[in-house]
Amino acid sequence: MDRGFSNARLIMFTLTLIFFTSACENAAETRATTDPSAVEKNHSPGQPSEEGKIKIGFSMDTLEEERWLRDRALFKEAVENLGAEVEIMAANEDDAKQILQAETLISQGVDLLVVVPNNAEATAAIVNKAHLAGIKVISYDRLVKNADIDMYISFDNEQVGELQAKAITELVPKGRYVLIGGASTDYNAHLLKKGVFNVLQPYIDRGDITIVYDQWTDNWTPTNAYKNMEVALKANNNHIDAVIAANDATAGGAIAALEAHGLAGKIPVSGQDAELAAAQRIVVGTQHLTIYKPLNMLAEKAAELAVKMAKGESIVADRKINNGKIEVPSVLLAPIAVDRHNIDETIIRDHFHSREDVYMVDQ
């Protein structure tokens, strides 16, 4: 055989082998950078992503109420100000959807998960799934029940109920009370009611106050609160002296029912969240008070805790709340009672709402 021909064939074989090996390496590199599963496997919770940023998942119950839109915006801003990024999903009060969305966030490789639960019991499944993936979970504003939650941050919801009841009993120390509760599936609603009865029970024991109607409100909606208030009015022949409503949405529904019977402004009604509509009702006299919870404080503190915990830093909580399974490390912020006497010095001064919007005047 011709020696020259053999050498040529050897050279061609060598070049082909080099080309094939190089192509395989390039393909592997391409898969590593474009295949999401490949990225996830190389990114462990608590370690910055390839972009160098901590990623926080925020699973929200709903964006149907004014306050949750604020929470979303404030939390996102606070996380980004800390140099991290956040992925936000809202479930529109659907338990199954919230669990599915949380699974999506977990599969995306978030470093920590923050949850506003729709159903305090059902969301325990989210905590379990996150922990299996090595991801810690913070319960935001509402407590997840019967789960090994890592941290709970909220306002002191028991104190919210106490502030509502104290303000109403100062106006009506004796009389027939209606309680329009929140959603029974929300543990905050139970904490709120506990705070209300901390104050009311001595009055009840003395016979000064009688609870003539006490009902939960499905999903916290004004429509369901309106129906509850209608039932309460009918059952008591409109003979009611005070209403403690769990939040401003339920207060709005109760006040609409009172208005239909010519009683709006004649019966004091409480609420919470300092929604604009509630602030407007306060200045015109149809709602007596709301509880102001500066959401910027909540969002900023939650963002701070989330980023620190995602980095593996230890957090010391000053309180613990039992969620039915464990004593959950908790950070509880102080709420503020607001009526027409201090509305200017609180929600307006803090730019939570503008004076023009609250008093419904042209700028």
Salt bridges, closest charged atoms under 4 A:
ASP61 OD2 - ARG142 NH1 2.67
GLU66 OE2 - ARG70 NE 3.62
GLU66 OE2 - HIS353 NE2 3.68
ASP71 OD2 - ARG67 NH2 2.80
GLU80 OE2 - LYS76 NZ 2.72
GLU103 OE2 - LYS129 NZ 2.93
ASP111 OD1 - HIS43 NE2 3.24
ASP141 OD2 - ARG67 NH1 3.16
ASP148 OD2 - LYS325 NZ 3.38
ASP150 OD2 - HIS131 NE2 2.69
ASP156 OD2 - ARG319 NH2 3.70
GLU158 OE2 - LYS194 NZ 3.03
ASP186 OD2 - ARG142 NE 2.90
ASP208 OD2 - ARG206 NE 3.01
ASP214 OD1 - LYS193 NZ 2.84
GLU230 OE1 - HIS261 NE2 3.10
ASP273 OD1 - LYS293 NZ 3.27
GLU304 OE2 - LYS301 NZ 3.67
GLU304 OE2 - LYS308 NZ 3.19
ASP344 OD2 - ARG355 NH1 2.46
ASP350 OD1 - ARG349 NE 3.71
